[in-house]
């Protein structure tokens, strides 16, 4: 349980840093034509848009592998920016017996190639979560999690 809490915190911190860095870079590069309206629009976070291009098959693979007791399965669905930290100290990210369901129909755009996907976790510590995923080389990988 303690390892799950630690890894949840690590994933949330890394995800927040990655999304924050993306938004900072987007804001710094936004004023391309010199108008203040464009600069103000580009420095704010992108509007949430429902839907995604994540397939149900990919979501099911993430659901299955993220709760796997095999650390290689878990690492295979993690974004490259968090995978190295996980590989240094692998372990279960959720308690034994937990299950997860990603609701890709309710996914929201959180940035270019970043989605916020609602998730339901069942088992000994049930609850609602948001899974941040990022597209790398045309495929979706877990960047982090947060509780709404």
N, C-alpha and C positions, 0 to 999 in steps of 0.2 A: 504494500500500500504506500509506504514512504517513497519508494522509487517512482511510483506512478505520479505522486504529487510533485516530486522534484522534476520529473520529465515534463509534466504538464506545464510547470512554471518555466522551464527552459524553452519549450516550444512556443509558449505565449510571448516570452521576451524576445526571442529571435524573430517571430512573426511580426511583432510590433516594430522592431528595429528595421526589418526589411520593408514593411509597408511605409513606415515613416521615412526611410531613406528614399524610397520610390517617390513619395509625395514631395519631398524636399527637392529632389532632382527635377521632377515635373514642374514645380513652381519656379525653379531657377532657370528653366529653359523655355518658359511659357511666352514671354513677350517677344514674339518674332516679328510683328509688324509695327511695334512701337506704340500701340494704343493702350491706354490705361485700362479700358474695359477688357481687352484680351488678357492683359497681365493679371487682373483681378480674377477673371474666370479660371485661368490656367493654374493659379496658385491654390485654389480651393480643391478639396477632394472631389473626385469624379462622382456624379450622381449614381445612386444605387439603381441598377437595372435588373429586373427579374429575369430568370432563365440563364442558361449556360450552354456551352458546347461540350460539357462533360457528358460522356455516355453513361448509361446505366451499368454497362459492363465494367467500365473503369471504376465507377463508384462501388460496385460490388467487390471488385478486387481490393480496393482500398479498405473497405469495411472488413473484409476477411483477413487481410494481411496485417492491418494495424492492431488487431486484437490477438494475433498469433503469438504463441509462446516461443516461436522460433525467431530469434533476433535478425536472421538473414531475411526472413519474410517482411518484417517490420521495416528494415533498412531499405528494402527494394521500393517502398512506396513513399519514402521521405525525400523532400527536396534536397538538392545538393548542398544548400546552405546550412541545413541542420543535420544532414546525414553524418558528417565527420564527428560531430559531438556525440551523436548516438552510438556510433561504432566504437568510440573510445570507452564508453560505459553502457553496453547494450543491456536490454532487459525489457520486460513487459511494460507497455505504456498504460495499460488498463488492468484492473484486477482480474485474476483468473475467473473465467466463466462470463466475463462481460461481453456484450454484443453491441454493435453499433450499426445504425442505419442512417445513411446520408440521403437527404431529400433534395436531389439535384433539380427538381422542378421549381424549388423555391430559392435556388442559388442566386446570389446577387453579385454583380460586378463590383470589385473593390479596387480596381486599378487595371492597367493593361496586363492581361494574362494572370490576374489574381481574382479568385472567387471566394466569397463567404458562403459556405454551404451549411445549412442547418442540419444538425445531427441529433439523434436520440440514442442515448446509451442506456442499456438495461443490464441488470445483474445486481451485484451487491451495492453498487453506488450509482443508481440510475439518475438520469437528468438530461436536460437539454444543453447542447453545446453548439458552437459554431466551429467548423473546421475550415481553416484557411488553406486553399490549394493554389498552386502556381503552375503555369504551363512551362515546361522545359522540354525543348526539342519536340514539340507537338503533343506531349503527354502531360497529364495532370499528376502532381505530387503534393504530399502534405507538407505545408510550411509551418503550421502551428494550430493551436486550438484556443478557444476562449469560451467563457460562459456568458450568455446574454444577460 
